[in-house]
Amino acid sequence: MLELISFLIHGIQPFLVPICFVGAWVVTILCVWSLWVAARDSVSAAKQMHQIPCTGCQFFTSDYRLKCTVHPSIANTEAAINCLDFQAKTNPYLY
């Protein structure tokens, strides 16, 4: 049994370095690809969230209990991007 294991180890040994080399590069490339996809998705989500106009609206209260007096259920969500009741703040002290 010991001779069989020794034979297998000596038979596989010439292939271990190339296999480990390729395996290490595959893992490195997958890690870089994963970071790239995460960064791309984060930028895409940030662009989407910056389209929400609630903070510049006259009806936005900045109070966590009632964020918007007209549509409190959709305030600061993606559903508020095309809000029909949006009115820009006219009083500079409301910012």
TANORHU-V892547 format. One record per residue. N is the residue number from 1. RES is the residue in one small letter. NEAR is the number of other C-alpha atoms within 10 Angstrom. Layout:
# TANORHU-V892547
n,res,near
N,RES,NEAR
N,RES,NEAR
This chain:
# TANORHU-V892547
n,res,near
1,m,6
2,l,7
3,e,8
4,l,9
5,i,10
6,s,10
7,f,11
8,l,11
9,i,12
10,h,11
11,g,11
12,i,10
13,q,10
14,p,10
15,f,10
16,l,12
17,v,11
18,p,11
19,i,10
20,c,11
21,f,10
22,v,12
23,g,12
24,a,12
25,w,11
26,v,12
27,v,11
28,t,12
29,i,12
30,l,12
31,c,12
32,v,12
33,w,12
34,s,12
35,l,12
36,w,12
37,v,12
38,a,12
39,a,12
40,r,12
41,d,12
42,s,12
43,v,12
44,s,11
45,a,11
46,a,11
47,k,11
48,q,12
49,m,14
50,h,10
51,q,13
52,i,18
53,p,20
54,c,23
55,t,17
56,g,15
57,c,17
58,q,18
59,f,20
60,f,25
61,t,16
62,s,13
63,d,8
64,y,7
65,r,8
66,l,14
67,k,19
68,c,21
69,t,12
70,v,13
71,h,15
72,p,13
73,s,13
74,i,15
75,a,22
76,n,18
77,t,13
78,e,15
79,a,11
80,a,18
81,i,18
82,n,11
83,c,15
84,l,7
85,d,12
86,f,17
87,q,14
88,a,14
89,k,15
90,t,11
91,n,8
92,p,6
93,y,6
94,l,12
95,y,13
